[in-house]
Amino acid sequence: MANYSIQVNDKTYEVDVMDDMPLLWVLRDVLGLRGTKYGCGKALCGACTVHLDGTAIRSCSFAISAVGKGKITTIEGISANGDHPVQQAWEQYIVPQCGYCQTGQIMNAVALLKSNPQPSEQEIEQAMQGNLCRCGTYNRIKAAILSVAKA
């Protein structure tokens, strides 16, 4: 066990966990931030996507020891009231069906729009291809992202 001081959603937490514990389990099981989902456990589906210093990462395969002094943002941290433009677009375009993958989808979309505020359809498809949706709402995801980019 080791002590880590991590910054999550602009709050500092002290955690005493194993060095190789995935960030996902620190967020969900230690800190109680359950918005980030477990999907595949191998960084293939994107359900566990969070931001580390604004960059989308897969928290299921990212060890707590690798966080360092980085700032972590989870779905709970992008907006206190659920009114981030991407979240509003998700509602407007009725993106979720089952909803399980949506926190990861939203986190990836937010990171994309931060790095590229006006992506093309092809850039959206390329950036979002690592986030899987079993319900197949990809066209609505793309439309929602495009609407935020145009706003």
N, CA and C atoms as an extended XYZ file, in Angstrom:
453
Properties=species:S:1:pos:R:3:atomname:S:1:resname:S:1:resid:I:1 pbc="F F F"
N         0.858       -1.181        0.000 N   MET     1
C         0.000        0.000        0.000 CA  MET     1
C         0.901        1.241        0.000 C   MET     1
N         0.401        2.273       -0.647 N   ALA     2
C         1.127        3.531       -0.719 CA  ALA     2
C         0.130        4.678       -0.616 C   ALA     2
N         0.600        5.790       -0.127 N   ASN     3
C        -0.237        6.981       -0.021 CA  ASN     3
C        -0.045        7.843       -1.260 C   ASN     3
N        -1.168        8.286       -1.813 N   TYR     4
C        -1.147        9.174       -2.966 CA  TYR     4
C        -2.035       10.363       -2.679 C   TYR     4
N        -1.565       11.519       -3.101 N   SER     5
C        -2.376       12.733       -3.056 CA  SER     5
C        -2.769       13.015       -4.499 C   SER     5
N        -4.069       12.912       -4.767 N   ILE     6
C        -4.524       13.107       -6.143 CA  ILE     6
C        -5.567       14.215       -6.187 C   ILE     6
N        -5.571       14.917       -7.309 N   GLN     7
C        -6.552       15.976       -7.503 CA  GLN     7
C        -7.603       15.485       -8.488 C   GLN     7
N        -8.844       15.389       -8.010 N   VAL     8
C        -9.958       14.916       -8.819 CA  VAL     8
C       -11.074       15.953       -8.758 C   VAL     8
N       -11.480       16.441       -9.902 N   ASN     9
C       -12.570       17.426       -9.985 CA  ASN     9
C       -12.315       18.612       -9.062 C   ASN     9
N       -11.083       19.109       -9.095 N   ASP    10
C       -10.654       20.289       -8.339 CA  ASP    10
C       -10.660       20.094       -6.828 C   ASP    10
N       -10.654       18.866       -6.363 N   LYS    11
C       -10.521       18.560       -4.938 CA  LYS    11
C        -9.321       17.642       -4.759 C   LYS    11
N        -8.630       17.800       -3.659 N   THR    12
C        -7.481       16.953       -3.371 CA  THR    12
C        -7.905       15.848       -2.414 C   THR    12
N        -7.513       14.638       -2.752 N   TYR    13
C        -7.828       13.456       -1.958 CA  TYR    13
C        -6.538       12.742       -1.585 C   TYR    13
N        -6.508       12.202       -0.395 N   GLU    14
C        -5.418       11.330        0.037 CA  GLU    14
C        -5.959        9.914        0.003 C   GLU    14
N        -5.272        9.037       -0.734 N   VAL    15
C        -5.705        7.648       -0.822 CA  VAL    15
C        -4.540        6.731       -0.483 C   VAL    15
N        -4.836        5.643        0.169 N   ASP    16
C        -3.845        4.640        0.528 CA  ASP    16
C        -4.218        3.358       -0.203 C   ASP    16
N        -3.563        3.131       -1.337 N   VAL    17
C        -3.921        2.018       -2.213 CA  VAL    17
C        -2.662        1.364       -2.774 C   VAL    17
N        -2.829        0.232       -3.400 N   MET    18
C        -1.716       -0.452       -4.072 CA  MET    18
C        -1.254        0.387       -5.266 C   MET    18
N         0.057        0.362       -5.529 N   ASP    19
C         0.635        1.136       -6.633 CA  ASP    19
C         0.009        0.824       -7.985 C   ASP    19
N        -0.365       -0.419       -8.192 N   ASP    20
C        -0.880       -0.826       -9.498 CA  ASP    20
C        -2.404       -0.805       -9.586 C   ASP    20
N        -3.065       -0.266       -8.553 N   MET    21
C        -4.528       -0.195       -8.605 CA  MET    21
C        -4.943        0.723       -9.756 C   MET    21
N        -5.834        0.241      -10.639 N   PRO    22
C        -6.303        1.111      -11.723 CA  PRO    22
C        -7.030        2.345      -11.174 C   PRO    22
N        -6.819        3.449      -11.844 N   LEU    23
C        -7.478        4.697      -11.463 CA  LEU    23
C        -8.988        4.521      -11.371 C   LEU    23
N        -9.565        3.723      -12.249 N   LEU    24
C       -11.006        3.472      -12.229 CA  LEU    24
C       -11.472        3.015      -10.853 C   LEU    24
N       -10.754        2.076      -10.246 N   TRP    25
C       -11.179        1.529       -8.955 CA  TRP    25
C       -10.936        2.517       -7.826 C   TRP    25
N        -9.917        3.365       -7.975 N   VAL    26
C        -9.716        4.428       -6.983 CA  VAL    26
C       -10.910        5.379       -7.037 C   VAL    26
N       -11.293        5.766       -8.243 N   LEU    27
C       -12.416        6.698       -8.403 CA  LEU    27
C       -13.719        6.095       -7.875 C   LEU    27
N       -14.031        4.883       -8.291 N   ARG    28
C       -15.318        4.265       -7.946 CA  ARG    28
C       -15.358        3.727       -6.520 C   ARG    28
N       -14.365        2.926       -6.158 N   ASP    29
C       -14.431        2.200       -4.892 CA  ASP    29
C       -13.865        2.965       -3.702 C   ASP    29
N       -12.849        3.774       -3.954 N   VAL    30
C       -12.238        4.507       -2.845 CA  VAL    30
C       -12.900        5.867       -2.664 C   VAL    30
N       -13.089        6.592       -3.766 N   LEU    31
C       -13.649        7.951       -3.670 CA  LEU    31
C       -15.175        7.988       -3.832 C   LEU    31
N       -15.775        6.922       -4.288 N   GLY    32
C       -17.228        6.880       -4.436 CA  GLY    32
C       -17.767        7.651       -5.616 C   GLY    32
N       -16.915        7.945       -6.603 N   LEU    33
C       -17.350        8.650       -7.814 CA  LEU    33
C       -17.735        7.589       -8.838 C   LEU    33
N       -18.996        7.266       -8.908 N   ARG    34
C       -19.455        6.121       -9.675 CA  ARG    34
C       -19.900        6.438      -11.106 C   ARG    34
N       -19.731        7.672      -11.538 N   GLY    35
C       -20.122        8.023      -12.901 CA  GLY    35
C       -19.251        7.362      -13.953 C   GLY    35
N       -17.981        7.149      -13.647 N   THR    36
C       -17.071        6.478      -14.563 CA  THR    36
C       -17.378        4.987      -14.510 C   THR    36
N       -17.569        4.376      -15.656 N   LYS    37
C       -18.038        2.983      -15.728 CA  LYS    37
C       -16.919        2.005      -16.058 C   LYS    37
N       -17.097        0.783      -15.585 N   TYR    38
C       -16.242       -0.337      -15.970 CA  TYR    38
C       -16.880       -0.987      -17.188 C   TYR    38
N       -16.090       -1.172      -18.224 N   GLY    39
C       -16.599       -1.838      -19.418 CA  GLY    39
C       -15.862       -3.134      -19.656 C   GLY    39
N       -14.702       -3.031      -20.267 N   CYS    40
C       -13.966       -4.230      -20.666 CA  CYS    40
C       -12.773       -4.527      -19.766 C   CYS    40
N       -12.247       -3.525      -19.097 N   GLY    41
C       -11.069       -3.724      -18.259 CA  GLY    41
C        -9.761       -3.784      -19.020 C   GLY    41
N        -9.805       -3.541      -20.325 N   LYS    42
C        -8.606       -3.631      -21.159 CA  LYS    42
C        -8.378       -2.377      -22.012 C   LYS    42
N        -9.066       -1.292      -21.678 N   ALA    43
C        -8.916       -0.013      -22.384 CA  ALA    43
C        -9.352       -0.094      -23.847 C   ALA    43
N       -10.292       -0.983      -24.156 N   LEU    44
C       -10.742       -1.163      -25.529 CA  LEU    44
C       -12.093       -0.517      -25.828 C   LEU    44
N       -12.932       -0.312      -24.817 N   CYS    45
C       -14.304        0.132      -25.086 CA  CYS    45
C       -14.553        1.610      -24.783 C   CYS    45
N       -13.766        2.209      -23.904 N   GLY    46
C       -13.914        3.633      -23.616 CA  GLY    46
C       -14.917        3.996      -22.544 C   GLY    46
N       -15.611        3.027      -21.949 N   ALA    47
C       -16.606        3.343      -20.920 CA  ALA    47
C       -15.971        4.020      -19.704 C   ALA    47
N       -14.704        3.759      -19.471 N   CYS    48
C       -14.010        4.270      -18.285 CA  CYS    48
C       -13.260        5.580      -18.538 C   CYS    48
N       -13.538        6.257      -19.626 N   THR    49
C       -12.783        7.447      -20.008 CA  THR    49
C       -12.944        8.584      -19.000 C   THR    49
N       -11.807        9.127      -18.594 N   VAL    50
C       -11.722       10.322      -17.759 CA  VAL    50
C       -10.660       11.214      -18.393 C   VAL    50
N       -10.466       12.392      -17.825 N   HIS    51
C        -9.415       13.285      -18.321 CA  HIS    51
C        -8.275       13.328      -17.323 C   HIS    51
N        -7.071       13.325      -17.833 N   LEU    52
C        -5.873       13.595      -17.053 CA  LEU    52
C        -5.233       14.814      -17.699 C   LEU    52
N        -5.272       15.921      -16.979 N   ASP    53
C        -4.790       17.201      -17.513 CA  ASP    53
C        -5.448       17.533      -18.856 C   ASP    53
N        -6.734       17.240      -18.966 N   GLY    54
C        -7.498       17.587      -20.155 CA  GLY    54
C        -7.455       16.576      -21.281 C   GLY    54
N        -6.638       15.554      -21.149 N   THR    55
C        -6.513       14.522      -22.175 CA  THR    55
C        -7.329       13.308      -21.771 C   THR    55
N        -8.088       12.762      -22.707 N   ALA    56
C        -8.898       11.575      -22.430 CA  ALA    56
C        -7.986       10.369      -22.240 C   ALA    56
N        -8.194        9.647      -21.129 N   ILE    57
C        -7.454        8.410      -20.859 CA  ILE    57
C        -8.442        7.329      -20.441 C   ILE    57
N        -8.024        6.097      -20.540 N   ARG    58
C        -8.829        4.955      -20.094 CA  ARG    58
C        -8.409        4.608      -18.673 C   ARG    58
N        -9.265        4.872      -17.740 N   SER    59
C        -8.917        4.719      -16.327 CA  SER    59
C        -8.828        3.271      -15.869 C   SER    59
N        -9.388        2.343      -16.633 N   CYS    60
C        -9.355        0.931      -16.221 CA  CYS    60
C        -7.962        0.332      -16.314 C   CYS    60
N        -7.110        0.912      -17.135 N   SER    61
C        -5.772        0.366      -17.327 CA  SER    61
C        -4.685        1.374      -16.963 C   SER    61
N        -5.063        2.432      -16.289 N   PHE    62
C        -4.128        3.495      -15.922 CA  PHE    62
C        -3.884        3.399      -14.415 C   PHE    62
N        -2.696        2.991      -14.033 N   ALA    63
C        -2.379        2.788      -12.618 CA  ALA    63
C        -2.353        4.110      -11.857 C   ALA    63
N        -2.825        4.070      -10.633 N   ILE    64
C        -2.815        5.264       -9.785 CA  ILE    64
C        -1.410        5.839       -9.658 C   ILE    64
N        -0.403        4.984       -9.659 N   SER    65
C         0.981        5.445       -9.528 CA  SER    65
C         1.424        6.291      -10.718 C   SER    65
N         0.736        6.206      -11.849 N   ALA    66
C         1.089        6.973      -13.044 CA  ALA    66
C         0.445        8.356      -13.076 C   ALA    66
N        -0.461        8.645      -12.159 N   VAL    67
C        -1.166        9.933      -12.168 CA  VAL    67
C        -0.221       11.078      -11.834 C   VAL    67
N         0.668       10.865      -10.887 N   GLY    68
C         1.596       11.918      -10.481 CA  GLY    68
C         0.856       13.134       -9.968 C   GLY    68
N         1.240       14.288      -10.454 N   LYS    69
C         0.615       15.545      -10.041 CA  LYS    69
C        -0.484       15.983      -11.008 C   LYS    69
N        -0.874       15.102      -11.907 N   GLY    70
C        -1.895       15.420      -12.901 CA  GLY    70
C        -3.259       15.677      -12.282 C   GLY    70
N        -4.060       16.451      -12.987 N   LYS    71
C        -5.419       16.766      -12.544 CA  LYS    71
C        -6.402       15.865      -13.284 C   LYS    71
N        -7.194       15.154      -12.507 N   ILE    72
C        -8.161       14.218      -13.053 CA  ILE    72
C        -9.535       14.881      -13.068 C   ILE    72
N       -10.242       14.694      -14.169 N   THR    73
C       -11.628       15.157      -14.259 CA  THR    73
C       -12.482       13.964      -14.651 C   THR    73
N       -13.553       13.761      -13.902 N   THR    74
C       -14.510       12.696      -14.208 CA  THR    74
C       -15.784       13.342      -14.728 C   THR    74
N       -16.755       12.529      -15.092 N   ILE    75
C       -18.041       13.044      -15.567 CA  ILE    75
C       -18.674       13.957      -14.526 C   ILE    75
N       -18.462       13.652      -13.246 N   GLU    76
C       -19.016       14.489      -12.181 CA  GLU    76
C       -18.367       15.875      -12.154 C   GLU    76
N       -17.177       15.993      -12.726 N   GLY    77
C       -16.431       17.242      -12.666 CA  GLY    77
C       -16.560       18.150      -13.866 C   GLY    77
N       -17.203       17.697      -14.946 N   ILE    78
C       -17.283       18.594      -16.103 CA  ILE    78
C       -18.357       19.658      -15.943 C   ILE    78
N       -19.334       19.393      -15.069 N   SER    79
C       -20.384       20.372      -14.817 CA  SER    79
C       -21.104       20.022      -13.521 C   SER    79
N       -21.218       20.983      -12.654 N   ALA    80
C       -21.883       20.749      -11.370 CA  ALA    80
C       -23.372       20.452      -11.538 C   ALA    80
N       -23.973       21.018      -12.592 N   ASN    81
C       -25.421       20.885      -12.783 CA  ASN    81
C       -25.811       20.073      -14.014 C   ASN    81
N       -24.859       19.415      -14.624 N   GLY    82
C       -25.175       18.652      -15.829 CA  GLY    82
C       -25.504       19.523      -17.018 C   GLY    82
N       -24.967       20.762      -17.016 N   ASP    83
C       -25.311       21.685      -18.093 CA  ASP    83
C       -24.128       22.024      -19.006 C   ASP    83
N       -23.139       21.151      -19.050 N   HIS    84
C       -22.048       21.334      -20.000 CA  HIS    84
C       -22.667       21.276      -21.403 C   HIS    84
N       -22.175       22.053      -22.345 N   PRO    85
C       -22.752       22.027      -23.699 CA  PRO    85
C       -22.841       20.634      -24.319 C   PRO    85
N       -21.869       19.776      -24.049 N   VAL    86
C       -21.932       18.420      -24.601 CA  VAL    86
C       -23.064       17.640      -23.940 C   VAL    86
N       -23.229       17.784      -22.652 N   GLN    87
C       -24.333       17.102      -21.966 CA  GLN    87
C       -25.684       17.599      -22.485 C   GLN    87
N       -25.793       18.892      -22.726 N   GLN    88
C       -27.040       19.437      -23.260 CA  GLN    88
C       -27.313       18.906      -24.665 C   GLN    88
N       -26.262       18.808      -25.473 N   ALA    89
C       -26.424       18.268      -26.832 CA  ALA    89
C       -26.826       16.799      -26.778 C   ALA    89
N       -26.287       16.069      -25.825 N   TRP    90
C       -26.654       14.651      -25.669 CA  TRP    90
C       -28.152       14.526      -25.413 C   TRP    90
N       -28.685       15.423      -24.596 N   GLU    91
C       -30.126       15.406      -24.332 CA  GLU    91
C       -30.913       15.840      -25.559 C   GLU    91
N       -30.461       16.908      -26.191 N   GLN    92
C       -31.173       17.444      -27.356 CA  GLN    92
C       -31.269       16.403      -28.474 C   GLN    92
N       -30.196       15.668      -28.703 N   TYR    93
C       -30.163       14.693      -29.786 CA  TYR    93
C       -30.559       13.285      -29.333 C   TYR    93
N       -31.027       13.173      -28.103 N   ILE    94
C       -31.486       11.903      -27.528 CA  ILE    94
C       -30.464       10.790      -27.820 C   ILE    94
N       -29.211       11.067      -27.442 N   VAL    95
C       -28.127       10.139      -27.741 CA  VAL    95
C       -28.250        8.823      -26.987 C   VAL    95
N       -28.429        8.819      -25.673 N   PRO    96
C       -28.367        7.535      -24.964 CA  PRO    96
C       -29.564        6.637      -25.220 C   PRO    96
N       -29.300        5.366      -25.294 N   GLN    97
C       -30.370        4.369      -25.235 CA  GLN    97
C       -30.220        3.662      -23.899 C   GLN    97
N       -29.320        2.694      -23.812 N   CYS    98
C       -29.115        2.061      -22.500 CA  CYS    98
C       -28.330        2.997      -21.590 C   CYS    98
N       -27.456        3.808      -22.181 N   GLY    99
C       -26.734        4.827      -21.438 CA  GLY    99
C       -25.431        4.394      -20.805 C   GLY    99
N       -25.125        3.109      -20.822 N   TYR   100
C       -23.956        2.626      -20.088 CA  TYR   100
C       -22.658        3.260      -20.566 C   TYR   100
N       -22.473        3.396      -21.849 N   CYS   101
C       -21.217        3.925      -22.389 CA  CYS   101
C       -21.160        5.447      -22.400 C   CYS   101
N       -22.262        6.084      -22.099 N   GLN   102
C       -22.374        7.515      -22.365 CA  GLN   102
C       -21.431        8.404      -21.565 C   GLN   102
N       -21.099        8.053      -20.336 N   THR   103
C       -20.153        8.908      -19.609 CA  THR   103
C       -18.806        8.907      -20.310 C   THR   103
N       -18.368        7.747      -20.777 N   GLY   104
C       -17.112        7.678      -21.518 CA  GLY   104
C       -17.192        8.416      -22.841 C   GLY   104
N       -18.330        8.288      -23.522 N   GLN   105
C       -18.533        9.001      -24.790 CA  GLN   105
C       -18.459       10.516      -24.563 C   GLN   105
N       -19.158       10.979      -23.544 N   ILE   106
C       -19.179       12.418      -23.243 CA  ILE   106
C       -17.788       12.915      -22.893 C   ILE   106
N       -17.079       12.171      -22.053 N   MET   107
C       -15.731       12.606      -21.655 CA  MET   107
C       -14.800       12.665      -22.856 C   MET   107
N       -14.908       11.710      -23.764 N   ASN   108
C       -14.077       11.730      -24.964 CA  ASN   108
C       -14.464       12.903      -25.863 C   ASN   108
N       -15.761       13.167      -25.998 N   ALA   109
C       -16.224       14.284      -26.826 CA  ALA   109
C       -15.768       15.624      -26.251 C   ALA   109
N       -15.833       15.775      -24.941 N   VAL   110
C       -15.383       17.021      -24.302 CA  VAL   110
C       -13.898       17.243      -24.574 C   VAL   110
N       -13.085       16.191      -24.442 N   ALA   111
C       -11.650       16.310      -24.712 CA  ALA   111
C       -11.402       16.658      -26.182 C   ALA   111
N       -12.151       16.022      -27.082 N   LEU   112
C       -12.015       16.330      -28.511 CA  LEU   112
C       -12.286       17.798      -28.771 C   LEU   112
N       -13.416       18.294      -28.267 N   LEU   113
C       -13.805       19.685      -28.533 CA  LEU   113
C       -12.878       20.687      -27.860 C   LEU   113
N       -12.249       20.287      -26.787 N   LYS   114
C       -11.271       21.173      -26.141 CA  LYS   114
C       -10.030       21.306      -27.018 C   LYS   114
N        -9.600       20.198      -27.608 N   SER   115
C        -8.400       20.232      -28.449 CA  SER   115
C        -8.694       20.686      -29.874 C   SER   115
N        -9.935       20.495      -30.321 N   ASN   116
C       -10.326       20.848      -31.680 CA  ASN   116
C       -11.767       21.355      -31.640 C   ASN   116
N       -11.967       22.653      -31.399 N   PRO   117
C       -13.322       23.186      -31.206 CA  PRO   117
C       -14.261       23.049      -32.400 C   PRO   117
N       -13.725       22.863      -33.594 N   GLN   118
C       -14.584       22.726      -34.774 CA  GLN   118
C       -14.139       21.538      -35.628 C   GLN   118
N       -14.306       20.341      -35.100 N   PRO   119
C       -13.874       19.166      -35.868 CA  PRO   119
C       -14.808       18.868      -37.028 C   PRO   119
N       -14.235       18.279      -38.054 N   SER   120
C       -15.037       17.802      -39.182 CA  SER   120
C       -15.704       16.492      -38.777 C   SER   120
N       -16.631       16.024      -39.607 N   GLU   121
C       -17.282       14.734      -39.340 CA  GLU   121
C       -16.234       13.619      -39.284 C   GLU   121
N       -15.278       13.661      -40.192 N   GLN   122
C       -14.234       12.640      -40.225 CA  GLN   122
C       -13.375       12.705      -38.959 C   GLN   122
N       -13.054       13.901      -38.491 N   GLU   123
C       -12.260       14.032      -37.267 CA  GLU   123
C       -13.032       13.524      -36.046 C   GLU   123
N       -14.334       13.761      -36.037 N   ILE   124
C       -15.168       13.238      -34.941 CA  ILE   124
C       -15.168       11.722      -34.977 C   ILE   124
N       -15.398       11.156      -36.146 N   GLU   125
C       -15.416        9.697      -36.267 CA  GLU   125
C       -14.090        9.089      -35.826 C   GLU   125
N       -13.002        9.711      -36.233 N   GLN   126
C       -11.680        9.208      -35.868 CA  GLN   126
C       -11.448        9.320      -34.359 C   GLN   126
N       -11.786       10.458      -33.776 N   ALA   127
C       -11.555       10.666      -32.345 CA  ALA   127
C       -12.432        9.779      -31.477 C   ALA   127
N       -13.635        9.499      -31.944 N   MET   128
C       -14.594        8.742      -31.138 CA  MET   128
C       -14.563        7.236      -31.398 C   MET   128
N       -13.768        6.775      -32.354 N   GLN   129
C       -13.807        5.366      -32.729 CA  GLN   129
C       -13.393        4.423      -31.607 C   GLN   129
N       -12.680        4.873      -30.615 N   GLY   130
C       -12.292        4.017      -29.507 CA  GLY   130
C       -13.352        3.874      -28.436 C   GLY   130
N       -14.456        4.581      -28.572 N   ASN   131
C       -15.556        4.474      -27.610 CA  ASN   131
C       -16.676        3.674      -28.268 C   ASN   131
N       -16.933        2.508      -27.703 N   LEU   132
C       -17.926        1.611      -28.281 CA  LEU   132
C       -19.300        1.832      -27.668 C   LEU   132
N       -20.321        1.696      -28.504 N   CYS   133
C       -21.711        1.821      -28.070 CA  CYS   133
C       -22.463        0.602      -28.573 C   CYS   133
N       -22.883       -0.241      -27.647 N   ARG   134
C       -23.583       -1.459      -28.033 CA  ARG   134
C       -24.935       -1.151      -28.680 C   ARG   134
N       -25.491       -0.007      -28.369 N   CYS   135
C       -26.799        0.356      -28.931 CA  CYS   135
C       -26.676        0.996      -30.314 C   CYS   135
N       -25.471        1.362      -30.711 N   GLY   136
C       -25.245        1.902      -32.049 CA  GLY   136
C       -25.707        3.325      -32.257 C   GLY   136
N       -25.556        4.174      -31.257 N   THR   137
C       -26.025        5.559      -31.394 CA  THR   137
C       -24.963        6.480      -32.000 C   THR   137
N       -24.084        5.946      -32.801 N   TYR   138
C       -22.963        6.710      -33.338 CA  TYR   138
C       -23.392        7.926      -34.158 C   TYR   138
N       -24.441        7.810      -34.954 N   ASN   139
C       -24.884        8.957      -35.754 CA  ASN   139
C       -25.392       10.085      -34.865 C   ASN   139
N       -26.089        9.741      -33.793 N   ARG   140
C       -26.568       10.773      -32.870 CA  ARG   140
C       -25.412       11.386      -32.083 C   ARG   140
N       -24.429       10.566      -31.741 N   ILE   141
C       -23.228       11.078      -31.056 CA  ILE   141
C       -22.551       12.108      -31.949 C   ILE   141
N       -22.351       11.751      -33.205 N   LYS   142
C       -21.696       12.667      -34.145 CA  LYS   142
C       -22.509       13.946      -34.324 C   LYS   142
N       -23.817       13.821      -34.450 N   ALA   143
C       -24.677       15.006      -34.606 CA  ALA   143
C       -24.609       15.903      -33.373 C   ALA   143
N       -24.582       15.308      -32.200 N   ALA   144
C       -24.496       16.107      -30.971 CA  ALA   144
C       -23.170       16.862      -30.909 C   ALA   144
N       -22.085       16.186      -31.243 N   ILE   145
C       -20.776       16.845      -31.215 CA  ILE   145
C       -20.725       17.959      -32.248 C   ILE   145
N       -21.235       17.703      -33.450 N   LEU   146
C       -21.262       18.734      -34.493 CA  LEU   146
C       -22.072       19.953      -34.047 C   LEU   146
N       -23.171       19.719      -33.340 N   SER   147
C       -24.001       20.846      -32.888 CA  SER   147
C       -23.250       21.716      -31.874 C   SER   147
N       -22.461       21.106      -31.023 N   VAL   148
C       -21.661       21.882      -30.059 CA  VAL   148
C       -20.568       22.644      -30.808 C   VAL   148
N       -19.951       22.004      -31.778 N   ALA   149
C       -18.896       22.653      -32.544 CA  ALA   149
C       -19.419       23.862      -33.325 C   ALA   149
N       -20.649       23.790      -33.792 N   LYS   150
C       -21.227       24.897      -34.561 CA  LYS   150
C       -21.721       26.031      -33.682 C   LYS   150
N       -21.984       25.724      -32.425 N   ALA   151
C       -22.553       26.738      -31.504 CA  ALA   151
C       -21.515       27.777      -31.110 C   ALA   151
